C-alpha cells in the first residue's frame, strides 16, 4: 500500500542497530554531491547543502561518506551543511582508498595511512570521534589483519566508536571479527547484482548491518527492463521499487541511495513506506 509523499519519511522503513546506535533503515549516500566521478567539489554548494538538509528533514539519520570522495571535499561539505549535527545523526565515513586522479581508486590499507586518514576525517567532519569508520576496501599489498588491527587500535583510544568493512568476502568478515567487533558490511548489491549473497547471509546470521552500495543497479539490460516494467505497473519510479525491494529483501539491509536532486531524494525516501507483496518479488525475478 502506498502512502502520499507528504506523509512519508525514512522512519517508515523501521530501524536497525549499529552496535549501540540505532538509525532509520534508509540512509543517504553523499558521494554524488561531489563533482562527476566523485571528483572535486559540487558545482552548486548551496544546492548540495539543501539536499543534505532535506534528507535530515525526511528522517534520514544515517549519512555515508568517505575521505576519497572529492577527495576530502565530501566530508567537509557535510560539516558545512549540518554542523552542529542533530543529536541522532550518525555519519559513517571510510578510508583505505586514495585518488591520484579522477579515474583512479587505489587501495591503501597500511596502518600508518589509516591512522592519518582517521585524523583527517575527524578534522573535516568536526568530530572528536567517528561513530562508524569503515575500511573502504582490502589492500592486496597489506595483510588484511593489519588494516583491521589499525582500526581496532584507533577504536581503543577513542577515535572510532564502531568499525565497519567494505568490499569483503565471508572469510575476510570472519577474520575481521576475530580482531574487533564489526557492526556493518558495505558491499555491492542490488536487484541485478547478487554476488554478495553469501556475505549478506552471514550478516543476517550475525546481526550485522549490510549497506548495499550501487543500490539501484544499472539501467540497461534485460534485468533492468523487468524492473522498469514492474515499476510502471505499480506506478513507481525505478529507484523507489529498487529500494523497496532491498528493504524487503533482508531485515539487516540498510540502503544508502544517493542523489543530487531533491525531487529524487524525496522519491527515494518514499520507498520507506512501500510494502512489496510476494507477487511483486515474482515480477522482479
Secondary structure, DSSP 8 states (H G I E B T S, - for coil): ----GGG--GGGG-EEEETTEEEESB-EE-GGGSSGGGBS--S-HHHHHHHHHHHHHTT--EEE--TTTBTTHHHHHHHHHH-S--TT-EEEEEESEE-SSTT--EE---HHHHHHHHHHHHHHHT-SSEEEEEE-S--TTS-HHHHHHHHHHHHHTTSEEEEEEES--HHHHHHHHTTS-EEEEEEE--SS--TTHHHHHHHHHHT-EEEEESTT--S-HHHHHHHHHHHHHTT--HHHHHHHHHHHH-TTB-B----S-HHHHHHHHHGGG----HHHHHHT-
